[in-house]
Amino acid sequence: MRLDKFLKVSRLIKRRTVANEACDAGRVTVNDRPAKASAQVKPGDIIEIQFGTRNVKVEVLKLQDTTKKEDAAELFKYI
């Protein structure tokens, strides 16, 4: 699954366009490497996102094309 789509489906970032912009600005890394929005993510990958002064680090647990708001937290775990 594409990185930008995963960020949107998992509700880590609200909109896919915002996820694209964050990737283009170099604020998103996958497995400690800067990642483009089109990068493929798989379970076990570590994603780190810089939100201003705050960093969020998560591990991908599973992938789904769509999910309910209540179930979105099951797609990843915070590290």
C-alpha positions in Angstrom: 0.0 0.0 0.0 1.2 3.5 -0.7 2.5 5.5 2.2 0.2 8.5 1.7 -2.9 6.2 1.6 -1.8 4.3 4.7 -1.4 7.6 6.6 -4.9 8.6 5.7 -6.6 5.3 6.3 -4.9 4.9 9.7 -5.9 8.5 10.6 -2.3 9.5 11.4 -2.8 12.3 9.0 -6.3 13.6 8.2 -6.1 14.0 4.4 -4.1 12.3 1.7 -3.1 15.6 0.2 -1.6 16.7 3.5 0.2 13.3 3.7 1.6 14.0 0.2 2.8 17.4 1.3 4.4 16.1 4.5 6.3 13.4 2.4 7.4 16.0 -0.2 8.7 18.2 2.6 10.8 15.4 4.0 9.0 15.1 7.3 8.1 11.4 6.9 10.6 8.5 7.1 10.1 4.8 6.7 12.7 2.6 8.4 14.9 5.6 9.0 15.0 6.7 5.3 13.2 9.7 3.9 10.1 8.4 2.0 8.1 9.7 -1.0 4.3 9.5 -0.9 4.4 6.6 -3.4 6.7 4.4 -1.2 5.2 1.0 -0.5 4.7 0.1 3.2 4.2 -3.3 4.6 3.5 -4.7 8.1 6.6 -4.4 10.3 7.7 -1.1 8.8 8.6 1.8 11.2 7.1 5.2 10.2 8.3 8.4 11.8 6.4 11.7 11.2 7.5 15.1 12.3 4.6 17.4 13.4 6.4 20.7 14.2 8.3 20.0 17.4 6.7 16.7 18.0 7.7 13.4 16.5 5.4 10.4 16.1 6.9 6.9 15.6 4.7 4.0 14.8 5.0 0.4 13.6 2.7 -0.8 10.8 0.7 -3.8 12.1 -1.7 -4.5 9.2 -2.9 -2.9 6.0 -6.6 -2.2 5.0 -8.0 -0.2 2.1 -10.7 1.3 4.3 -11.4 1.3 8.0 -13.8 2.7 10.5 -12.6 5.5 12.8 -12.8 3.2 15.8 -10.7 0.4 14.1 -8.1 2.8 12.7 -5.8 2.4 15.8 -5.5 -1.3 15.1 -3.5 -0.7 12.0 -0.4 0.6 13.9 1.1 0.8 17.3 3.0 3.7 18.8 6.7 3.2 19.7 
